[in-house]
Amino acid sequence: MDSSVIQGIEASVMWFTEGKGDEDFKVHYFRRYGAAELAAMNLAEPQRLRTELPYSPLSYEGQLLRIRWCVRLRLFMQGGDEVVAQHPFLLTAAHAIA
């Protein structure tokens, strides 16, 4: 069995809090690609993920609380292993992106 063969991919866009108190976590977008879909894709080429982001919560860097957004990919390998990659990004108000 070749453990380098990808059996499935999960793509998600999410936000989470860090800091004092309870941590919060919310998945905004989620898509799972199974083996049949992956066979039809050329994974050597860049792939697009598209979703409309909400107006809140905005990214925030406070002393007691931080709100972080990220794109996460989870690869499910044939041998049962999982590979997770996460890329952070800032969600800001439109008027602040001048």
Secondary structure, 3 states (H helix, E strand, C coil): CCCCCEEEEEEEEEEEEEECCCCCEEEEEEEEECHHHHHHCCCCCCCCCCCCCCCCCCCEECCCEEEEEEEEEEEEECCCCEEEEEEEECCCCHHHCC
